[in-house]
């Protein structure tokens, strides 16, 4: 068995999700004076590879510490959608099932290919990574419920399409580009594809049922594309935490 690290490195250069506070690190003691190095960090929880807890979107929902371990470990599949991924594009459940066998209670990780625009990569492009990655519509999260997916993951800024988040309001320039791209690709605009009642459906539509997300996957994910494997997600046992940094590992029999 070989271990594959599906996490990205997290440091002061790692971009947080738009508007969220990035990671800050400072030393409060040094080896030369105190006999040991010590650091303090200050950050939002949505920097680098991280797990969204249920209480991120559900009042009274489970915090990170309350998530049972068996919800964070088990059989799963990593699907490669990079061949169809494009800026502001839409992927569907059919796209998934044409490529891999998804079973009930699976962990499902989605490789859009936009991890290549991560901050530590040769093609680094923060705006493309956070603002233009593809995402799904209502059809997809309803399929996740019917399929009883255990846990989701994606190799870009959010499991939701960026234009189905507050980014659509914060960046009208990007929204205008998305409007044009979607009309060219699908013959429909943002208001038709993402109506108000579907706002952040990958969060609001799934979290009440306990289907959570890992966002900003990367690392060695490209070595396991379209393969079944065993996946573990390891956040710290964060009492009252709405999200947490995590290490994501595939336990794969080569």
PyMOL commands that set and color helices and strands:
alter all, ss='L'
color gray80, all
select helices_A, chain A and resi 31-34+54-56+64-66+69-71+93-97+114-117+126-131+138-147+162-164+167-170+172-186+190-193+196-198+201-204+207-209+221-224
alter helices_A, ss='H'
color red, helices_A
select strands_A, chain A and resi 2-5+24-29+38-42+50-52+73-80+107-111+151-154+212-215+227-235+243-252
alter strands_A, ss='S'
color yellow, strands_A
deselect
rebuild
show_as cartoon
